Amino acid sequence: MGEGTVIGGAGSAGGGARRAEIAANLADVRKRIEAACAAAGRDAAEVTLVAVTKTFPASDVRLLAGLGLTQVAENRDQEAAPKAAATADLPLTWHFVGQLQSNKARSVAGYADVVQSVDRPKLVTALSSAAVRAGRTLRCLVQVSLEEPGENGEPEGRGGVSPSGAVALADAVAEAGGLVLGGVMAVAPLGADPAPAFARLAEVAAAVRAAHPEATDVSAGMSGDLEQAIACGATHVRVGTALLGGRRAIVG
Ligand SMILES: *Cc1c(COP(=O)(O)O)cnc(C)c1O
């Protein structure tokens, strides 16, 4: 999928105006991160800003890189693969943050540096063999579900292993060839107070670190809740809307 499939894609507008818009948004987001770190008694250098560029054209990725951002994220392989290829000349670290089918592992292992959405053993196996085959090393975060369990005791909603299963999955990543365990990731439940969910994630992150001291990444917080995530120890915030504006519909 190319940029042309993004309805009303911003890439066509005057590049200067779009650059100024993104630069202003970036300054706002950096201020929010600094204020949240100050409030939490943390150093702003402890928090890495990851720009989520889904539905936005490769030209926006290029503008972000020109403004000094190096970390970008996508959630669908069909969109991410061509965008990463179109910006392969830039010094970017690509994060994959969406639900991932095992049969897409090989494609994702070709361009992603970090897979934040590792949620089951089968995906660990698929990513491991894909990384080994490609001669690449993938940093992997275990995605933890912070949803209330459904009637069958399994978490419902947007993916992730239950908190009680996170350490075992982290063990599997740590043992797998071609993969490095980075830490944990979560999305706050929709429509609920994110603070208790992020506090729960902090507990899971500590349990994972107890077994794997090198796994220090805690990816939590998006445009609407990055302050609460930073208060709970997030090391990575994933920000889309606040940087790039409202997402466009995608055809196909
Ligand atoms: C889209 C997305 C984000 C960014 O969300 P915004 O609210 O636009 O900042 C963060 N994390 C994941 C997993 C996403 O899919």
Ligand as a Chemical Component Dictionary entry (heavy atoms), coordinates in Angstrom:
data_LIG
# 
_chem_comp.id                   LIG 
_chem_comp.type                 NON-POLYMER 
_chem_comp.pdbx_formal_charge   0 
_chem_comp.three_letter_code    LIG 
# 
loop_
_chem_comp_atom.comp_id 
_chem_comp_atom.atom_id 
_chem_comp_atom.alt_atom_id 
_chem_comp_atom.type_symbol 
_chem_comp_atom.charge 
_chem_comp_atom.model_Cartn_x 
_chem_comp_atom.model_Cartn_y 
_chem_comp_atom.model_Cartn_z 
_chem_comp_atom.pdbx_ordinal 
LIG C1 C1 C 0 -2.316 3.793  17.366 1  
LIG C2 C2 C 0 -1.557 3.288  18.533 2  
LIG C3 C3 C 0 -0.928 4.170  19.433 3  
LIG C4 C4 C 0 -1.025 5.689  19.312 4  
LIG O1 O1 O 0 -2.286 6.123  19.725 5  
LIG P1 P1 P 0 -2.629 7.700  19.791 6  
LIG O2 O2 O 0 -3.786 7.747  20.708 7  
LIG O3 O3 O 0 -2.937 8.127  18.410 8  
LIG O4 O4 O 0 -1.432 8.383  20.344 9  
LIG C5 C5 C 0 -0.206 3.626  20.473 10 
LIG N1 N1 N 0 -0.086 2.289  20.635 11 
LIG C6 C6 C 0 -0.662 1.420  19.792 12 
LIG C7 C7 C 0 -0.513 -0.041 20.050 13 
LIG C8 C8 C 0 -1.419 1.879  18.724 14 
LIG O5 O5 O 0 -2.021 1.001  17.907 15 
# 
loop_
_chem_comp_bond.comp_id 
_chem_comp_bond.atom_id_1 
_chem_comp_bond.atom_id_2 
_chem_comp_bond.value_order 
_chem_comp_bond.pdbx_ordinal 
LIG C1 C2 SING 1  
LIG C2 C3 SING 2  
LIG C2 C8 DOUB 3  
LIG C3 C4 SING 4  
LIG C3 C5 DOUB 5  
LIG C4 O1 SING 6  
LIG O1 P1 SING 7  
LIG P1 O2 DOUB 8  
LIG P1 O3 SING 9  
LIG P1 O4 SING 10 
LIG C5 N1 SING 11 
LIG N1 C6 DOUB 12 
LIG C6 C7 SING 13 
LIG C6 C8 SING 14 
LIG C8 O5 SING 15 
# 
